[in-house]
Every structure is written in structure tokens, then in C-alpha cells.
Amino acid sequence: MSVYFGPKLCENALNTSKKESYPEVPPRAEYALMVLGHALGPAMTALIDWAELRHQHEAKGIKLSSVSDNELLER
């Protein structure tokens, strides 16, 4: 499972990246994370870990509502 935040969301709404456009044929653009974007790293890592753990539980047929907090923390 993967999580994807498109460049337009990060550049416009979140102000976490910047876009450098080049007037070439074909068009080319480069994106770079700004300081705020780098600060999101730990939060994004935690969210990805949570999503992967949930996917593993669903693949095993375990409903998350029936799992205790301690079982969720075990890997």
C-alpha cells in the first residue's frame, strides 16, 4: 500500500514544496521540498507505518475493531 501526495497539493495547499519550470520542449519541471516539507517526514513515516499495519491485519482477516491496543502495537 502506498500513499501519494501530488505535487500540486504540496506546492499550493501545503506550501511544502517548490516547483522550478523550464521553457523546454518537451516541458520539464523539478520539484524540491522546502523546510516545512522536510518537517513532515516523521508524521508521514508514522502514517505509512499505520497504513501498512492495517493492511497486514486486513490481509489476515482480522477486524481492527476486535483487536486490542496491545495487539496492534505488536509487529
Secondary structure, 3 states (H helix, E strand, C coil): CCCCCCHHHHHHHCCCEEEEEECCCCCEEEEEECHHHHHCHHHHHHHHHHHHHHHHHHHCCCCHHHCCHHHHHCC
